[in-house]
Amino acid sequence: MKILHLVSGNDIGGALTHIVTLLGALSKKHEVKLLCLESGANYRAALECGIDAVSLGQRNRYDLSVIRKITDIARAGNYDLLHCHGARANFVAVKLKKHLRIPIATTIHSDYRHDFDHNRLKKLLFTYLNVRALKKIDYYLCVTNKFREDFIERGFDKKKIKVVYNGVVLPRQQGQSADRSSDGAYGSDIAERADTIKIGCVSRLHPIKGVEVLIKAAALLKKRLGNSNADAPNVEAKPFSVLIAGSGSEEARLKKLVNDLQLEDCVQFLGFIHDVSSFYKSIDINVLTSYSESFPYALLEGGLHTLPTVASRVGGIPEMIRDKVDGMLFTSGDEADLADKILTLISDPSKAYDMARSFKKRICSEFSADAMAETHEKIYREILTENPKQLAICGYYGYQNSGDDAILHEIVGMVNHIRTSSGAPVKITVLSKTPEATAREYGVDAVGRFNIFEVIKLFKRVNMLVMGGGSLLQDRSSNRSLYYYLSVIKLAKWAGAKVALIANGIGPISSRFNMKLTASVLRRIELITVRERFSYNFLKEMGVDIPGLHITGDPVFLTEAGGGDCQKIFRDENILPNEDYVCVMFRSWKNEDRYARAVAEICDSIVEKYGCKIVFVPMRHPADVRISQRIASNMRNSGIVVSGRYTPQEIIGFMSRARLTLGMRLHAIIYSAIARVPFVAFNYDPKIVYYSKELEMPLVDDLADIDVSDVMRAVNGLLQKRDESVEILVKNTEIIRSNAAKNQEYMEQIL
């Protein structure tokens, strides 16, 4: 999977540890990138750990220029999901929702009601902004069940709330030992005696951390451990020290409290320390006194060093530490209870060590970095399955045109084979003239192609628009068609979707204005694959030279021969399957009177020389039925006009029994190639010229002046050396088929 993480960049403490640990574990199997709004401690720590991190250089919390930077990174990297950490990242994330087509999740590291307790103004403003942002985010990853319950109680959708515990890198993963040693360097100036009991606390000096509770408990311990057992007859008098590692806004107040309680001889402030592992090796008991907590790393990291632990019974701590099994829990804010729990551990070292071993075992089995990453991976897949990639397909669909139906069938098939990160299929919606019929026939969603409100709504949620096959961008048939498709592309881009032209034939475009307009639109899209070199060269001449411009092949070449029930046509049209026949597939065009008579004469010559039946197979209804009947009416011999409408697979199956095809439509000659039936192509468009040459089959170049004798020479050559003709056709068809398959690869890259 490709996951984008967003943080402020200046996090410290547990949030920093969580992000670095998580991304380090996830990056073993997935592509992760960390975006830091600022170049703070989090950004530097990520770089030191080899994590792919980018600093966005946000000037202040309200600098929204980062929106464009994040959007560009997310779109260029085709990331599947945006994962936020912290209030500032949440605020930015909701501004991204209209620019990105990916789900957004946020980790709830703490109770958001207390994040800004140290500053009344920030608490009022930033808490309000964070709550508003949280309401708009898609998923919540709570680090405790308690946070999940709180979120449900506060009205958040419980289906969108997941629980994932923090995890730590185990010693074997770090290549280091977690064994404790009494030779640590911390606190040596107040704990010179070897038998001094060292009580440690790693914590930000912030009001929510309740460090004053530990200091007050130290005063009680000093009295009880140093007064010849007067107040604690079961506790032997012995020296102890309290070592507080951390920095923060409360430092001055806490130091004054130590002075006021005359604890300078047993309480020491060490400031911020980088080597936390050495600190844990230096102490005997690990203490955390928070009033509000999530799933603190200070306890997990201490537990890995087999430290007896005492912590306040708040937040997710009871989920981490089972009281009197993995450690001791005390009532938050109650220094007497804390002192009692510490004395219990001091008085019974064997019991203390049993609890410490139990806690370490639990960390290794349930709270490791790999376990955390695996849970995240599972959650990500659930999210991506619930939010599949969405794709819209637009083309000449719903008009009862067999060639366009075949294009749609193959594009839908290609999209269904695209592998997404979650394994879930891409959700497809087709723009169609007859949406109900299209949805029923192809098993997709569909909207009316001229229903502007539905189309806009669709484009606001899809990841990509595929302009699917055919000669969509041309002004030969009309300006209206060209303007429609260009408008659809511009609308999709306006809505924030990517756009890909797949296997299109571009042109002819005769108007200079139309060429400039087309070029200006196409330069802004992500992918163009064209089905022949004429279109490629035409785009280059118009100045369209985007990196994603490729020559591939018409997707209909991917259609499998024999996939349909050709017997249906024989039955419905009263055609004998054991008779030799030639398929004739024409469309209405300029000079229709002249070429209709010429084609009729060719058909008569084939009947009289080879004894074959002539079967007219319409590709588009009812237009091709009319031209077929017109040609048939000019024949001396009888011809059969297929009146029913059949699937591309059924038509190809029927054509595979034919001796020869006379084809004017592009997909008539493509069907014939798939069916391994030689053909004579009749030119009305450069695409016919291109594919007849690529397939090495004869071409009638001028519809207005068809030389019947020339055509019959071509027919004779194909029928008299049919095996050789088929061999040439099969060889060239496989080459084009291979190129056509690349359309899926290119779509997958963009999607």
N, C-alpha and C positions, 0 to 999 in steps of 0.2 A: 504494500500500500504506500501511498504518497501522502504524508501528513505534514501539515504546516502548523507550527506552534507559535503563539504570539504572547509575549510578556513585556512588561515595562522595561526590563533590562537591568534594573537596579535593585532587584529583590535580594534579600539576604536571609540567613537562617534556613528554616525548614522548606520554604517555598523554593529557594535556590537549590537546595539539596534534592528536592523532589524532581525538579525539571531536569537537572543534569543527570540524575540517576535514571529517570524514565527514558530520556532521549538516548542515553548511552546504551540501555538495554534494547530499546526498539530498533535502533540503527543496525543491530545485528541482522535483522531480517527485512527491514522496510526502509524506505527512503523518507527521512525526516529532515526538516529544516526549521531552525529556530530564528524567528524574527524578533529582535529586541528594539523597542521604541527608542531606547537610549543606550549609550555605551557604558553601562554600569557594571556592578559586580557580577550579575548574572551572565552578561555577555562575555566578560573576561573569563569566567569560570568555564563556560561552554567551549570557548576556543581552546583553553588549556586541556580540556578533555577530548579534543578532536571532534567536537560536534560541529556540523555545518551551521554556522550562525551568521546572521547579517544584522548590522546596526542600521536603523532607519534614520537616525539623526533627528528625532522629533525635538523641536525647540522647547515645547512646553506641553502640558496636558491637552491644550485646546488647539494644537497645531495639527490640522487635518490634512496637510499636504501628504502625510504618510498613506492616506487612503489609496491614492493613485499608485504609489510604490508597491504597496501590498497587493493590489489588484493585478498589476503587471507581473509580479513574481508568481502569484497563484495561477494566473492564466497561462503564463509561459511554461511553468512547470507541470501543468495539468494535475494539480493537487486535488486529492479526493475529499479532504476534510480540513477545516480550520479548528484548532484546539487552543483555547485561550486560558490564561492564568492571571487572575487578579482583576481588580476593579478597572484599572486603566485600560487593560487589554479588552475587557468586556465593552467598555464605552466605544472604543475604536471598532470593535467587531460588528456592532449593530449598524454602524455607518457603512460597513462593507456589504451588508446583506443585499442591497440592490445592485451591487456590482459583481457579486460572485454567485455561481450556481452550485455551491457546495454546502453541505450542512455545517453548522457551527456548534461546537461544544465548549463548555468551560468547566474547569475543575474548581470545586468549592473547597478551598484550602482552610477556610476559617468561617466563623459566624460573621456574616457581613455587617451585622448590627454593631459589632465592636471593632471593626477594622480601623476606625478613625477616632477612637475614644480619647486619644491624647490631644485632640484639637477640636474645640467645640464647633468652630466655623466649618472646618473640613467635614466633621461628622454630619452636620446638617446638609451641606451641599453634596459632598461626594457619595455619602450613603444613598441620598435620594437619586443621584445619577446612576449609581451602580444598580439599585433596585429596578429602575426603569430599563436599564440595559439587560439585566437578567431576565426580565419578563419577555424580552424579544429574542433571546438566544434559544436555540433548538433543543439542546441536551445539556444535562447537568451531571457531572461526575463527582459525586460526594465522596470524601475520603473517610467518612464514617456513616454508619446507619443512623446515628443521632442526627446528623445534618440532613439526611434524606427525610427522616420523620419531620424535622422542622420545616423543610421545604414543602412537604405535602400539607402540613398544617397551615402554612402561609399561602396556600392556594395554587402552588405550582403543580403541573400535570405529572402525576406519579409515573405515568408510562414513559416519561422523558427523563426520569431520574435514575441514574445508575450508581452503584457503590463500588469503589475500587480503593483498597487500602494502600497506604504508602509502603514502599519496600526499600530495603537497603542492599548494597552490594555485599555479598558474603565474603569472608576472608579468602576463601579458595578462589573466588573470582577476582579478588584484588591482587592475589599473589602475596598476601601478608598474613601475619598471625594476629589474632585478637586476644591472645593471652595477656593477662594483667601482670604488672610488675610493680614492686614497691619502690623502684628506683626512679620514678618520674621526677621531673625537675620542678613541677608546679608546687608552689606554696612552701618551699623549703625554709623561707625565713620565719614562718610562724609554726612550722611543724618539723622541728629538727629531730625530735625523738622518733626512733623507728617504730615504736608501738602506737604512735598517734593515729587515731581513726580519722580518715579524710572523707569528708562529706562534700560531694561536688554537685554543682548545678551549672548547666550550660543553657543560657537564656538571654534573649534580648532584655535590656533593662527598660521595660515598658510597663505601664500600669496593669495591663491585662495579664502579665506574667506573674504577678503576686510575689515577687522576690522578697518583699518585706516580711511575708509570712515565715520564710526560712530564717531570716535574721532574728525575728522574735522567738522562733522555736530554738534558735541557737542560744538565746539568753536563758531559756528554760533548761536546755541541755547542760549549759555551763553550771547552772545551779545544782542540777540533779547529779551530774557526773563528778562534780568537784567538792561536794559537801559531805564526804564520808558516808554516803548512802543515807543521809538523813531523810531525804524525800523519796528515795528509791532503793529500799533495802536489798532488792534482788539484783541491782546493777552495780558492778564493781567500778569504783572511781578510776577514770583513765583520761588522758588528754585527747582532745579532738580538735579538728580545724574544719572550717567551712570555706570552700574555695568556689568563688562565683566567677564564671567565665562568660564574658559578654559585655556589650556596651549599649548605650542608649540614652534616651532623654531623662531617665529616672536616676542616673548614676549619682548625681550630687545629693539628691534627697536620700537615697539609700545609704550613702556614706555618712551622712549626718545622723541617720538612725543608728548606725553602728557606733558612732561616737557617743551618742546620747545613752546608749545601752552599755557603754564601756566594754565593747566586744572587739576592740582593736587587736587583742592578743589571740583571737581565734577565728576571726572572719577577715578574709582577704579578697579584694577585687583584682582580677587578673587582666581585665580588659578583653578586647576581641582577640581570640586565638585562632591561628590557622591550622595548627596540628591538633585537631580534636582527638584523634586516636591516642596520642601520647598523654593527653589530659585524662582520658578514661583509664588508661593504664596506671595513672598515678593515684586514683581515688579508690575508696572502699565501698562507698554507697552513692548511688546516683539519685538525685532528687529533682522533681519538677513540681512547681507550686502554682501553676496557671489557674486563673479564674475562669477562663474559656480556652478551649483547646480543640484541635482537630485529631490528628493521628501523628503525634510529634516524633520527629526524627531523633530528638535528644534522648528519648527513651529507647528507641530501636538501636541506635548506635551504641548506647551504653550497655544495652542488653547483650549485644554481640560480644562484649568484653566480659561476659559472665558477672555482671555487677548486680548485687542486690539493689532493688529499686523501690522507691517510695514516690508516689505521685498523687495529685489531687483527683478526686472522683468527678471529672467533668468531661464533656465532649465525647470523643472517641476513645479516651483512655481506658474505660472499663471494657471496651471491645478488644483492646490490645492486651491488657493485663488482667488476668483473673485474680481477684483479691485473695491473698493468702495462698495462692497456687503459683503465680508467676511473679508476685511482688506484693507490696502493701499499698492500699489506697486509703487516703485520708479525706476528711471533709474539707472542701475548698474554703480557705480563709481561716481555718481553725488551727492556730499554731500549737495549741496544746495537743490536739490529735496528731499533728505531724510529729511533734517531739516524742509522743508515745510510740508511734510506729517506728521511728528511728531507733529508739531504745530497745524495741522488741528485736530488731535485727542485730543490734550490738550484743544483746544479752544471749542470743541463741545463734551463734555463727553457723552451726550445722544446718538449721532450718533456713537461714538466710541463703546459704549456698545452694540448697535444694531448689528454692524458688528461683534463684538466678539461673541454674541449669535448665529448669523447666521453661523459663522465659526465652533463653537462647535457643532451645530446641524448637520452640514455637515460632520464633523469628525465622529460623532457617527453613522451616517447612511451609509457613504461610505468608511471611512478610519479606520475602527476598525480592531483589530487583527484577529477577526473571519472572517471578510470580506476578508482580505488578505489571510487567510488560505484557505477559500473556493475557491478563484480565483486560488490559487496555485493548489489545488486539481483538479479543472477542467482542468487546463493546463497539469498537470501530466497525467491525464487520456487521454487527446488528444494526448500527446506524446507517451504514451504506446500503444494506439490504432494504431497510425501511425507506431510504431515499435514493432509489436507483437513478443512474444517469438518464436524462430525458433527451429525446431527439425528435425533431420534427422533420418530415420529408415533404417536399413540395415538388410537383411536376405536373405533367398533363394527365392527371389521374381522375378516374370517374367518368371518362368519355367513351367507354366501350371500344378502346383501341388496344388490340392484342399486343402490339409492340410495347406500348407504355405499361400495360399490365405486366408484361414479362420483366420489364425494367424494375417495376416496383417489387415484384416477387423476389427478384435477386437481391435488391438493396435491403429489403427486410431480412432476407436470409443472411446477408453479410453482417448486418447490425446485430442480429441474434447470435452470431458466432463471435462477436467481439468480447474479449475477456475483460471484465471489469474487476476492480480490486476486491469487491465483496463477493464476487461470484454470481451476483444477481444479474438477470438480463437487463439490457437497456430498454427503457419504456419508450415505445414508438407512437407518435401521433402523425397521421397523414392529412395533408390538406387535399380535399377531394371535392369534385362537383357533386358526387353522390356519397356523402360520408357514411350513411348507414350501410350501403352495399359494400363499400370498401372495408369498413370495420368488420363486417361479417365474413367477407371473403379472405381477408389476410390476417385476421386475429389480432388487430391493432385498434388503437383509438383513432378516431377521425373527426375532423371538423370541416365545415363548409369553407371552401377556398375563398369565397367572396364575403364571408361573415367576418367583417373587420374586427368586431369586438371580441369574438372568440379567438381570432388569430392573434390579436395583441395580448390577450390573457395567456394564450399558449406560449408565445415568445418570451414572456416575462419569467417563465419557469423552466424553459428548456436549456440544456447545455449547448446544443448545436442544432443548426438548421442545415439539412442536406437538400440541395437543389439536385434532384435525382434524375440524371440521365436525359437523353433526348436532345433535340435542337431547341432549347428553351429561349436562348438569347439570339434572336434573329428578327429582322423586320421585313422578311420576304412575304410572310403570310399577312402581317399587319403590325403597325406600331403598338397597338393596344397590348398585344401579347408581350412584346419586349418591355413595355413600361410596367406591366403587371409584375413580371418576375423581378425586375430591378427594384420595384417598390417593396416587394416581399423581402428582398435581401436587405434593403435599407432599414426596413421596419425591424427585422431581426437584430441587426447591428445596434440600432437605437435602443432596443430592449436589453442589450448586453449579451446576446447569444453569439457563439462562434458560428461561422458560415463556411460550408464546404460545397463547391460544385463538384459533383461526382459523375465522371464519364459523360460529360456534356459535349455536344457538338456546337461550336460557337460560330454564329453567322449563317448565311450572309447578312451583313449589316451595311446597307448602301448609303444611308444618310450620315453626313459628317457629324451632325449634332448627336445622332444616336451613338456613333462610335465614341465620341468624347464622353458622353453620359455613361455608357457602358464601362469604359475604361476607368472612370473616376470611382464607380461603385466597386468594381472588381479589385482594384488596388488595395482595398481596405479589408478584404476577407482573408481567411487563414489558409484555405486549401482550394486548389482548382486541379482536377484531373480531367483531361480531355480524351476523347476516344479515337482521335486521329490527328495526324501531323498538320493537316490543313488548319484545324482549329488552334493548334499550338502556335503555328507561325502567324496566324491572324491576330492572336492575342499579343504576341511580341510586337507586331507592327503597330498595334494600338497603344503600345507602351505599358502593357500589363506584364510585369516580370517579377512577380512575387516569389519568395523562396519556395512556396508550396505549390509550384506549377509543374505538373507531370503529365506525360503521355501514358495512358494505360490502355484500356480497351472497353468496349461496350459490355456492361455486366451481364447482358443476356447470353453471352458466350459461356457463362458458368452454368446455364441450364442443362440439366442432365437429360439426354435423349431417352425416350421410352418411359418417361415418368408419368405419362397420362394414359388414359384408356382410349386408344384410337378406334377401338371397335364401336364406340358410341357414335362416331361420325359415320362409319359404314352403315350402322343400323338406321340412324336417323335420316340420312340423306339417300338411302337406297342405292348404295354403291357396293359393287361386288369386290371383296378384298383380294380375290385372285386375279383380277384384271390388271393389265398394265395401264398406268395413267401418268399424266404430267400435271403438276400443280401450277396454276397461273394466278399471280397475286399482284394486282395493279391498284393504283389509286387515281383519283381524278386530278387532272392538272391542265396546264395550258396546252393548246393544240389537241384537245382530247379527241375531236372528230378524226383527225388524221392518224394518230397512233392507235386508236381503237380499231380502225379498219386494217392497219398494217399488222397488228397483233392477231386479229382474227384470221388473217391470211396465213400467218406463221402457224397458228394452231391447226388450221385445215391441212397444211403441208405435213405436220407431224402425224395427224390422224391417218392421212392417206399413205404416208411412207412407212410408218412404224406400227400402225394399228392401235395406238394408245388412245385411251379416253382423255378428254380435257376436263379437268376439274378446277373451277374457279374458287379460290379460298379467300374470302374477304378478311382483312385484318381489322378494319374499323367498320362498325355498323352505325347507320345504314349506308354511309357514303360509298364504301367499297362494294357493297352489294349492287348499287346502281351502275357503277362503271363496269362491273363484271357482267351484268346483264346486257349492257350495251355492246361489249365486245362479243359476247355469245350470240347476240342477235345479228351480228355481221358475219357469222360463220356459215359456211355451206353445210357443215356437219353439226351434229348436236353436241353441246357441251353441258356440263352439270355445274350449276351455281350453288355452292353450299349456302344454305339459308340460315342455319342456326349459328348461335354465338358459342364458341368453345374456348377452353382455357389454352394458354400457350403450350402447355405440356401435351394436351390432346392434339393440337394442330401439328406440333413437331412429330408426335407419334404417327400421325396420319401421313405426314410428308416423308417419313422414313421408308414408306412402302412405295414411294413414287420413283419413276425413272429419271425425272428431270424437273427443274423448277424454272419458270420464267417469272422473274421478280422485279418489281419496281420499288417497292417499299424497302427501306434498309433492313427492317427486321424480318422481312420475307427472305432475304438472302442470308441473314444470320441464322434463322430457323433452318434453312436448307443446309447450311454448313454444319450445324449441330446434328442434323439428321443424316449427315454424310451423303447428301444428294447433290450432284453437280447442278450448277445453275447458270443461266444467262441473266446478267443484270442490265436494267434499263435506267439510264442516268436522268435524274431530274435535280440532283443536288450533289455538291462535292463529296459528301459522305459516301454516296454510292460509288463514286469513282475510286475513293480511297480503299474501301473494303473489297471491291472487286479486284483491285490490283494486289492487295495484301493476300487475298485468298487465291490469286492467280486463276480467276475465272473470267470468261468473256464478258465484254461490256458493250452495250449499244449506246453510243455517246450522244446521239441527237434524236430526241423523241419526235421532233417535227419532220424528220426526214429519215425514216427507218428503211434501210435497204433489206428487203425480205430475203433475198438470196444470200446476203452476207450473214444474216442471222441464222439461216438454215445451215450454212457451212459450219458455223460455230456449234449448232445443235448436233449436226452429224459427227463433228469431232468429239464432242462429249459422250455421245451415245455409243459410237463405234469403238472408242477407247475408254469405256466407262471406268474400268478398274483402275487405270492409270489416273484418271481424273479424280476419282475418289481418294486415291492415295495422296495426291497433291493437296486436295482439300483438307483431309484429316491432319496432315503435317502442319499446314498453315493455321488451321483452326486451333490446334494445341498451343501454338506460339501466342496467338491472340488471347486464348483462354488464360494462359499463364500471366500475361500482362493485365488482364481484367481482374485477376485475383488480387493484384496489388491495391486495388481500390479499398479493400477492407483494411489492409495494413495502414494505408495513409489515414483513413478515417479513425482507426484505433489510436494513432499517434495524436491526432487533434483532440479526440474525445477524452 
